[in-house]
Amino acid sequence: MFGSKLDILNQQWIDVVFYGRNKAYGAYELRKDNPRHTNRALVIGIVVFVFLISLKTIINKIEGFIPKADEKVKITEVVLPPPPMDNKVKPPPPPPEPPKPKVDQVRFPPLVVKPDNEIREKDPPTVKELEVADPGQKDQKGDPNADIRIDEPVGNSDIKQVVEENPNQIFTAVEQSPAFPGGDAKFNAYLSKAIRYPAIARENNVQGRVILTFVVERDGSLTDIRVVRGIGSGCDEEAIRALKASPKWKPGIQNGRPVRVQYSVPVQFALAQE
């Protein structure tokens, strides 16, 4: 009647099972409405599943239509500490100029007008008067065979020894500037042999001029070597190393004596053109 395949949830099969029985019983209603409830549950499950998957997309779409409120920027006042003080000792100022020698000045007396008969002209001295005249207090004879020394004091006046105020004073300008033995040409030749081009500077094609400052001591040694303007990549350190290995210089001369002098030199770094 129902074929070889039985569907116990088919309405005809249910009617056969509950034929002549109490159909008001709950089991009959459950079996009768089971296909409808199953289909409804399946549709609701699919709709909920799709909704949950699409929820993030729906939220992004909704947020795109709603204008965002302006973000409030919180301004915080930051108090920066003062810059560090420069504690480097500045070179002392040059010594004051010595006072100029005093020149005796003769003040002319006021002119008096006299008549011609009262004016008496004085005759020039005769030869006999000049022979007995005393032009000076003492007659000092010189040695014609003596060596002429211009830098030594002349005469018998009191010799005042020059006392140096500050033996460690560093001069920036002197009468005779310090120099490398042999001059600038020898100094450039020394740098070309002493400087080794840093590998990192060669790889990065770093070229330029490094300005260094240092102090030439009274014995010709170099101290306080510092970089005033550098180019980096190891060139600054290499220039300082070359100067530290430099032979002693000729010291600067001021007032006939060697003094400490602050000096600056440029060191050129250049790669050979291929």
Secondary structure, DSSP 8 states (H G I E B T S, - for coil): ---SS--TTSHHHHHHHTTTS-TTSHHHHHHHHHHHHHHHHHHHHHHHHHHHHHHHHHHHHHHHHS-------------------------------------------------GGG--------HHHHHS---SS------TTS---TTS--SSS-------S-TT-EESS-SB--B-TT-HHHHHHHHHHH----HHHHHTT--EEEEEEEEE-TTS-EEEEEEEE---TTHHHHHHHHHHT----B-EEETTEEEEEEEEEEEEE-----
